[in-house]
Amino acid sequence: MPKLLFSKIRFYEIKDLVQNVKRPRRNDILSRRKRKKDISWQNDHKLHPSLEKLLQDKKYLAAFRRFLQSEFSEENIEFWLSCEDFKSTASPDDLRLRAEGIYQEFIKPTACREINVDHHIREEIKKSLEQPSLSCFDEAQKHVYLLMERDSCPRFLHSDAYLSLKHKSRSLWYI
């Protein structure tokens, strides 16, 4: 029989040493991974502007509008911009005419550029047209904004149109 390389005493000494070494718990490892993911998301999030910033910049707004036209969903941005213009209306007579125009173009079920809002919002807007206020389209505008923010904007930020515009704006800085 071959001789044992480790005596029993040596083996127990090693076992005691190993027990004194602090091993990371599984929870610690998972939390480190999660922190790394959170950090990468934050960095990626900072690289791309928000929808709000896109709508404020004329160049990015024009590119976003062209992108939505290429995806056949430009009615969303057109409705949102129409609502922003509507909010700047001063005269009550003009308010009624513009509200009716927005309803006919975007909200009415048979509208040529109908936006995707639920029946509840449509009915509220239809009732508010009797006495239109500056906030009568707010709920529909918010709904469309969230739709663009969740759906269209992320696709736009990864599109060639946005990336080329971003590259052009960077290269102009150096000229």
N, C-alpha and C positions, 0 to 999 in steps of 0.2 A: 504494500500500500504506500502511495506517495506521501511525503511529509506535507503538512499544511503550511502554507506560506504565512498565514496569520495565526497567531496564537489567540486564544479566547480573550486574553487580557487586552491585547492590541485592538481586537475587534470592538470591544466595549468602549475603549477610549475614543475610537473614531466615531462610534455611535453617539457618545456624549458630546463630542465636538459638533457633529452635524445638528444635533438638537438645539444647540446654543445659537446656531446661525439663524438669523431672522429671514424667513422666506416671504415673498410678497403673497398676499392673499389673492384669491381669484377676483374679489371685488375691486382691489387696488388696480389690477391689470385692466379690468373692464373700464374703470373710471378713467385711466390714462388714455385708453383708446378713444373713449367718448370725448375727452378734452381735445385730443388731436383732431377729431372730426369737427368739433365745434370751432376750433381755431381755423381750420381750412375753410369752413363754410363762411366764417366772418371775413376772411381775406377775400374769398371769391365774391361775397356780397358787396364788399367795398369797391371791387373792381368795376362793377356794373352800376350805372345810375338807376335810381328808382323810376317808376312810371311818372311820378310827379315831376322829377327833374327833366325827363324826356319831353313832357308836355310844355315845359317852360322854355326850352331851348328851341329856337325856330328851325335850325338845321336838323336836329334830331326829330322834331315833330314832323317835318316834311318827309324825312326818311321813314318814320314810323307809319305815316299815312300811306306812302307808296307801298310799304310792306303789307299793310292791311288790305290795300287794293289788290295786290297780287294773291292774297289769300281769300278774296271775295268776302271780306268782313269789314269794309271801310265804314259801314253804317254806324258801327260802335263809336269810332272817333268823331265822325260827323255829328252824331247825336250829342256826344259829350261837349263838343265845341259849340254847338247850337245852344245848349243849355247854359254854357258860360256867357255867351252873347246875350241870351235872354235875361240873365240876372242883372245885366247892365241897363235894361230898359227902364226909362223914366216915366213916360206917359201911360196912364191907365188904358187909353184906347189902343195904343201901340202894343201894350202888354197883351191884351185880348187877341189881337190879330196874330202876333208872333206865337202865342201859346197854341192857338188853333192851327197855325202852320206847322209847328213842331209835332202836334198830335197827328195831323193828316199825313205828314211825311214819315214819321218814325214809330208812332205808338199804335195807331189804328190797325186792327187785324188784317186789313187788305192793303196796307201801306206799301208803296214801292220799295222803301228802304226800312222795312220793319225790323226793330231790334228785338232781342230775346229777353223779354221780361214776363213774369207770371201774370196770370189773370187778375189777381188781387191788386197789383200795382196799376194795371191798365184801368181797372174800374175806379180806383181812387183818382187817377189823373182825369178820367172822363167826368167825374163829379166835380172836380176842382175847376174845370173849364168854365163853369157857370160864373164863378167869381175867381178868376185866375190871380194868383199871387206869385211873387218872385220865387217862392219855394215849392211850387206845384210839381216840378219835375225832379225834385231833390232825391227822392227814393229811387226812381228809375235811373237817374244819373249815377248814384252811388252803386247801384247794381251793375251797371255797364262798366263803371270804373273798376270794380272788383273783378269782373269778368276779364277785362283787358289785363289787369295786373297779374292775375293767376294764369291766364291762358296765352294771350297774344304777346305780352311783353317778354316773358322768358324766351319764347321762340324768336322774337325779334333780336334779343340780345345775343343770340347764337347764330344769327343769320349773316350772310355775306354782306348785306346792305349795311348793317350796323358796324360790322368789323372793318369794312373798307372806309366808312365815314370816320370811325375812331382812328384808324391808321392815318387818314388824310389830315385830321386835326392835329395829330401828333407831329406829322412831318412838316406842317405849316409853322409849327412853333420854332423849328430849327432854322427856317429860311430867313 
